[in-house]
Amino acid sequence: MQLPAGRTEPSAGQAAGRPKILQPANNTVITLEDKSLEILCEAQSKWATLHSIYWLVNNTFVEDAYPDGRVTEQRGEAVEQMLRFRPLQLEDFHNKFTCVVQDPSGRAVKHFNLKQELDGIRLIEKEDRRE
């Protein structure tokens, strides 16, 4: 990510704190509606306009992993990105889903797998690291 010309650090209103993923949390249970599933990745960034947030599937961009469009991303209002499964299928339980947020101060990454349970789908966090 490139800073505006001449800018080497956050302005007074932009603290230099690294980005942080707030949701989803480990062991989150999501109920299915009509076999569709939505997972919100919500993050925190001190850089109001210089951040990006996205999902990966097995270290691949969503549109490349699901070229048929069955699983898509949708940009939220703040620092958030929705992952949508329409419909959720058995093969999705074998994939690793990764939420990534990055800004000039760094990057945060959370990896999840889906686990089917009686009350819905449980997100199992595999690794949480900051770079």
Number of C-alpha atoms within 10 A of each C-alpha: 11 9 12 8 6 6 9 10 12 16 10 7 9 12 13 16 15 19 24 21 24 13 16 19 15 17 14 15 18 17 16 14 10 9 11 15 19 18 16 19 25 21 22 20 27 19 21 12 9 16 19 18 23 21 25 20 20 14 13 14 15 20 16 11 16 13 10 9 14 15 20 19 20 12 14 13 7 11 19 21 23 19 20 18 18 14 14 17 12 9 7 15 14 11 16 18 24 23 25 23 27 25 22 21 19 17 20 20 20 24 22 22 19 19 15 13 11 7 10 15 19 19 21 18 19 13 11 13 10 15 10
